[in-house]
Amino acid sequence: NVLSNSGDDGISIQSPINLYNNTIYKVSDTGITLFAGGAGSVIKNNIVYGWGTATDDAIEGYRPIVKYVLATIDNNCWYSAEVAAVQNWFDNPTNNTFAQWQAAGYDANGLNADPLFVNATGGNFYLQAGSPCRDAGVDVGLIQDYEGELIPRGTGFDIGAFEYIGSSVSIRRRRRR
């Protein structure tokens, strides 16, 4: 899935799901919100780029989940040029940096870097050749990306909705709806 310029949260999880290979761009609140019912969720290979303000976060959890221990969160890319905090726990008013997030045991293989989209402001969320998200994902059992391209290409799986298919391809077909 690709979510962009949302006036609220990017994705809210209220029951256990596998959240794989999404691109969330410029939401006005939290990128991913994990509610108590979302315990057991697996969150991997997602890009969250730009979220809310200094009081918002890329990922946020609500009680009574005990600090995300009941969710598996890894191989994601979190980036905001405006907001330094990556994670907040609802009952903890302290926003945490990416280093603190990793020290707590999450996203050991994750990134806190600009994913280098081709042209995000123009709605093109494909990865550039130099993207740190290329080959940085993990196999989650998917065989194609958001547009139906077979994955992986290269030496590994990419993070985000679109697999990098080469710099010679400037525009790919739009997803059929």
N, C-alpha and C positions, 0 to 999 in steps of 0.2 A: 504494500500500500504506500501511497504518497499522500501526505497531508501537508498543506502549505497555507500560510497566512490565516490560521484559525483564530477566531475571536475568543477562544477558551483553551482548555487542555488539549494536548495533541491526542493522546489515547488514555482512557481511564479503564483500569482493569478491576472488575468487581467479582469475577469468578476465575478459577484456574484456567489459563490458556498458555499456548505456546506462541509467543510474539517474536516472529522471525523476519528479518530483512525488510524492515520498514524504513522510510525516509520521512522524517518529521521536520519541517522547516518553518521557522518564524511563527511560533504560536504565542498568543498574548499572555499565557499563564504557564503552567507546568508542561513539560514535554510528555512525560509518562507519569500517571498517577496510579499507585498501587493501593487499592483498598483492602480491607481485612479479608473479604471473600476471595481475593486474588492469590491467597496463599497456595503454593505449589506451582505457580506460574514459572515458565522458563522464558527469559528475555535475552535474545542473542541476535547479533548481526544487524542491529538497528543504528541508524544515524539520527541524532537529535541535534539540530543546528538552530541556535537562537531561540530563547524562551524568555518570556515576560520581562520582569524588572529585577532589581537586586533582591527583592523579597521572594522571587519565584525560583524554581529549580528545574534542572533537566529531568530529574526523577524525584518523586516524593512519595512517602508512604504514610498511611494512616493507621492508627491503632485499631485492633489489638495485635496486628502482626508484630512479632518481636524483632524489630529492626531488619526486616527483609530476610531473616534466616530461613524462612519457609519459601523463598523464591530463589531460582538460579539466575544470576545476572552476570553475563560475560560477553566478551567480543563485541562490545558496542562502541560507537564513536560519539562523544559528547563535545559540542563546541559552541561557544558564544563569544563574540568579540566584546559584548557589552557586560556580561554577567560572569563573575568568576566562580560562583557556587555551582556545584554539580548536584549535590544531594542534600535533602533536608528530611528530617523525621518530624512529623506533625507535632509531637509533644516535646521537641527539642528545638528551641528557637535559633540554634546555631546552624548556619549554613556551612557545609563542608566542601573543601576543595577536592579536586580529583585525586590528589595524593592521599588525602584522608579517606576518601571513598575506597580506594584500593587497599589501604592499610586495614580497613575494616573487613576485607575479604571479598570485595565485589570487583568485577571487571579486571581481574588479574591480567587478562589479555586484551583489555579495552584500550581505547585511545582518547586523548583529550587534545584534538588537533583539528584544524580546518580540513574537511573532507575533500576540498577542491572540486566543487561541482563545475561543470562546463559553463553554465550561466543560470545560477539559481534565481536571480531577480527576473529573468525571462522565462522561468518555469522549466529549465533544463537541468535536471538533477542527475544526469549521467556523470560519471567520474572522469576526471582528467587523467592523463597518463601518469602524472606524478602524485596521484592521490595516495595518502597513507592507508586508505580503506581497501585498496587493491590487495587481494590475496591475504588479507588480515582477518577474515572471518573464519568460521568453523562449519563443518558439514552438519547441517541440521535435517538432512533428509530431503531437501528440495532438489528438483532436477532442472528447474527453469527460474528465470528472474521474473520481475513484474511484467515484462513485455513478451515473455515466452522464449527468450534466448536460453539455450542450454547452458547449464553451469556445472562445474566451474570452467573458466577459461583462464589460462595462465597456470601458476603453480598452486593456487588455492582458491577458496571461495572469497568473494568480496563482501564487505559490509555495506548495507543499504539495499534499496529496492532494485537497483540496476547493476548488472555485471558489466565490468569494463570489457568492451569488445574490440578495441583498437582505435588508435588515433586517426586512422584513415576514414572512419565512419563518423561523419559530422552530424547527421540527423537520422534517427531511427524512426521506424513507423510508430504511430501513436497506438496505444493499447486499444484494442477493439472493445467497445462497451456494449 
